[in-house]
Amino acid sequence: MEPPTHVDRFDFEQSIMQCWGVVDVLKSFSTQNAAPADYIALSRVYQKHFENLFSIFEKLLEEGKLV
């Protein structure tokens, strides 16, 4: 996944918060007796969220915006 061309610490924070969303979704799935396929789909969605988070992290390091 290509990192955005311009990122800052706010983009990084936003991406971290999106990844934390997995906690709430898992709680919701467990109370709704979700099927195994639902968990597989969820893992694919959050894989993309974490890939985006890491891309932003790498871009910020590359640009010297994180120390």
QUICOR-V728136 format. One record per helix or strand. SS is the DSSP state (h for helix, s for strand). FROM is the first residue (numbers start at 1). LEN is the number of residues. Records with the same first field share a line. If there is no record, write none. Layout:
SS=FROM-LEN ; FROM-LEN
This chain:
h=9-23 ; 36-27
